[in-house]
Amino acid sequence: MLFERRLREGIADGSVTVMFRRWRRPAAVAGRRYRTGRSMIEVESVTVVDPAAITAVDARRAGYADPARLVADLTGEPDWPVHRIAFRRLDDPDPRDVLAADARLTEADVAELDARLARLDRASPTGPWTAATLAAIAARPGTRAGDLAAALGRERAPFKVDVRKLKALGLTQSLEVGYRLSPRGTAYLRHTSGDPDRPPAPPAALRHRASADTVTHR
């Protein structure tokens, strides 16, 4: 379930507690928790409603001045049902953030990460990607996703999907622009490099790009 910036900000400050979606089938389930990007929410109810019956109160709770503006913003096919999703913001931290901040890796933790990254590599139709992606983010934190993807010879969209998989393992964190390794990701790469005091070396493609950038900006 996607949350546009307007919703994320309203959810974070408590002003948005309802949203409306035109879905062919429900994409949210009552009782489940979802990440909004800045907050965690728990869905309390999901009901199908007549768009003409949306009240002014619900429009304001969804972050709109009036129902007409809300309905005008609904996307999806016109014949799909409109769902009203009521939720509450949780004070609990995002579990991914808690995991990402934990740099205390045991041998078992490292072995599990090795195995999960290996599965991601095997499942990729383009071949292994996890080690190069982690090293690229370590070498150039805060770099635009498109630039990192290009340096690795990849398309931006699938590259971003793959980085989200690393984030789910607690290894990376999103920035306003680009990414960085989390404390857990840094600890993992240092552990697997065999030298806990030496950061991982960037892939050759990124070293070449950095050299070209240095020459260009002299």
N, C-alpha and C positions, 0 to 999 in steps of 0.2 A: 504494500500500500504506500503510495507516494504522498508526500506532504510538501506543498509549495511553500516558499519562503514566508508568505503572509500568514499561513497557518502555523508554521513552526514558531514564529515570533509570538503569535497570539496564545498558543499553547503554553509557551515558556512563561509568559506573564500572567496566565490564568484567565485571560479574557475570552478565549475560544474553548468551548466545551462540546460543540456539536459540529459535524460536517455533513455535507450532502454529496453523494456520488451517483452518477448514472452508470450502473453496471448491468451487464447481461446476466451475471450471477454474482452473489455476494463475495467480496474480496476481503472481508473482515468478519471475525467471529466473536460473539459476546464472550467475555471472560478471558480473552487472550490479551497479551501485552505486545505493544509495538513500539519501535523506535521512530522518533520523528526527525532525528538529526541532532536536536538539542535536548530533547526530553524523552521520557518514557511515559506511555499512556496505557491505560487498561480500558478496553471497550466494554461498556455496560449494556448496550443494546444495539441491535441492527434491525430496522424495520423499513418496509416499503411504504412510501408515502406518495400522495398526489401532489405534484409540484404546485398546483393552484392552492393547496391547503397549507403551504408553508407559512408560518406566522411571522410577524415582525419580530417577536421575541426570539424565535429560533434563528432568524436571519442575523440578528445582532450577536447571538451566541456563536454563530458561524463566522463572524467577522465582517458582515455586510451591513450596509446602511438600511437596506430594505429587501424584501423577498424578490422583487423584480430583478435586481442586480445579481442576486444569488443564482436565480434560475438562468439568467443570461450567461453566466459563467460555467454552467454545467457542460461537460464534454461527453462524448460518447454518442451512440446512435439514438435518434429521437424516440424510437420505440422501446428502448431499454428502460426498465423500471428505475425510479429514483429511490435511493436508500438514504435513510437518516441514521447516522452513526453517532450515538452519544457516548462520551468517554470522560475519564477523569485523568488528570496529570498525576503521575506518581513521583514521590520524592526519592524513590530508590534510584541509585546511580545505574547507568547503562552497564549491564554485565560485561560488555566488551571493553568498556573503559577500565573497569576493575581488573580484568584479565590483562589488559595492555600495560597497566602500571606495575604489574608484578614481575620483577626481574629476577626473582629467586627461582632459578631453574634447577631441578634435580635431574639426575641421569634419566629417570623415567620420563620426565617432561620433555627432555631433548629427544629421546627415542620416539615419543608419541608425535612430536612435531615433525621429525624426520619422516615418519610413516605417512602422516597426513599430507605433507608436501609432496612426497613421492606419488601418492594416489592422485593428487591434482595434476602432476606432471604426466602421469600415465593416461589420464582422462582427456588431456588436451589434444585436439586434432592437429595442432601445429608443433607439437613436441614439447620438451621440458621448458619451463618458463619461470619457475618460482625462484630459483637461486639468482638468476640474472635480474629479476624484478626487484628483489630485496636489496641486492647490491646497488642497483640503479637508484633506488630511493635513498639508500644510505649515502651515496655519493653526491646526490643533488636534491637535498630536502627543499621543499617549497617550490619545486619546478613544475610548470604546467604539465598536466597529464599528457597533452598532445605532444609536447616536446620530448618527454620521457619515452613515450610510445614510438615516436619517430626515430629516436636514437637507438632503440632496440629493434627497429624494423617491423613495427607492429601498427595496427590500426588503433585509433584512440578508443573507440567504443568497447571492443573486446578487452583491451588493456585495462580500462577502468573496471570492468566486470571482474577481471582477475584480481585486481588490487583489493576489491571488496572481499574477495575470498580470503586474502591474507589478513584483512582487518578482522574478519570473523574469527580468526585464530589468535587475535590479540597481538599481531606482529607489526601492524602499521596503524597510523593515525592520520585522519584527513585534516588538512589545513584550509584556510580561506583560498589559497592557491596551492595546489599540489598536495604532497604527502610528506611524512617523515616516518622513520622507524619509531616504534614505541619503545619504552624501556625493555619490555619483554623481547621485542624484535632485535634490539641492539645486543641484549644478553645472548640471544640465540645465535646470532651471527658470530659474535666473538667466541662463543663456546665451540661452534663448528669450525672456526678458523684454526683452532688449536693454540691460539695465543690470546688470552683474555684481555691483554692490554693493547692489542692491535686491531683497529677497525678493519672491516672487510674491504678488499680492493674493488673498485668499480669495474664493470665489464669493459672490454677493450673499446667497444663502440662509444661509450661515454667518455673514456679517456681521450679518444680522438676528437670528440665534439668539444670537450673542455679546452683542448689545445687550440682548436680552430677559433673558439670564442676569445681566447686570450690574445691570439694574433690579431683578430678583427678589432679588438678594443684598445690596442696599444696606441 
